[in-house]
């Protein structure tokens, strides 16, 4: 019941005020942006040190993986399939599934080529029951990123999982046998509009040793789980934005070589020489006049970028730095172990020489409660027994892929 109050000749509708107050609880800008500062929480002394250490420890746990020396395929051929159905417009992931997917896809492409420099990647999108190849297999990360930025990315209808898989399969069956064949799908829809039996497509993928991994944005789908299991891929459903990135970046390290392809074989590669001509000449890859490029070591054809396969003689062309950067996957750095306070005898990080924190006896916060710090902030290399801080631990495993302590020990021994 609406109650009208007459005060100073003004009519006030109390029910309307209550309704307006309810509507103003959620602001429009909150639908597009996330209050990321809410993640930061002060400790009892008003500092953010423990929050920063917690975020760093989460990143360190994400970097920990199987470091056993096994045979891996460092020459990879992968197609990234992106769902562009109407389900990608949902805003359960900020700012939306589509915007976050495109942003993470660019980061994934850059990191993929940084960790796998002699691999190739292509992009396929699916919407309205059809699949479209935006970029074929290419060894240049900017080609894939530019096609995602310049192409008019819009959503429509439902995706076709079978059509996208068949398009990727038709391109992957022609790659050399020494390279791995992989498909990564980012799927936001729970349905798929397929022209035939997708189980036949799955059987073809298994027979041709094509590994399929899927990152689901909505819920678990049985056919996706079955496909990943049969093709020996991975399948995960995102929980939030951070988990989405974790699942996506787990695909970046090269997978182990299957038993079928475990037989050792030699791979013929060419190391072309770089040229920078004053008069442009046509390249063999794009048929466009360019002044710079590389000359094939076998047929003397001119190509633009490395790594790639020569379009004339089909020789695999790489550079020596690319080959050296792929070597760390075969012999990864061992995961560092957290050092307890009982063994924390070092005072400085071996790498950056920054001082470690000393063991506090007791720490009294604002509420006069006695607390203790569990982590010593030291991480031990199991081989050289040197202690590193968490920043150097992350940098060693993410960037340089070599332990400074082990390198210094080997140099001193020689």
Secondary structure, 3 states (H helix, E strand, C coil): CCCEEEECCEEEEHHHHHHHHHHCCCCHHHHCCCCHHHHCCCCCCCCCHHHHHHHHHHHHHHHCCCCCCCCECCCEEEEEEEECCHHHHCCCCCCCHHHHHHHHHHHHHHHHHHHCCCCEEEEEEEECCEEEEEEEEECCHHHHHHHHHHCCCCCCCCCCHHHHHHHHHHHHCCCCCCCEEEEEEEECCCCCCCCCCHHHHHHHHHHCCEEEEEEECCCCCHHHHHHHHHCCCCEEECCCHHHHHHHHHCCCCCCECCHHHCCCCCCCEECCEEEEEEEEEECCCCCCEEEEEEECCCCCCEECCCCEECCCCCCEECCHHHHHHCHHHCCCCCCCEECCHHHCCCCECCCCCCECCCCCCCEECCCCCEECCCCCCCEECCCCCCEECHHHHHHHHHHHCCCHHHHHHHHHHC
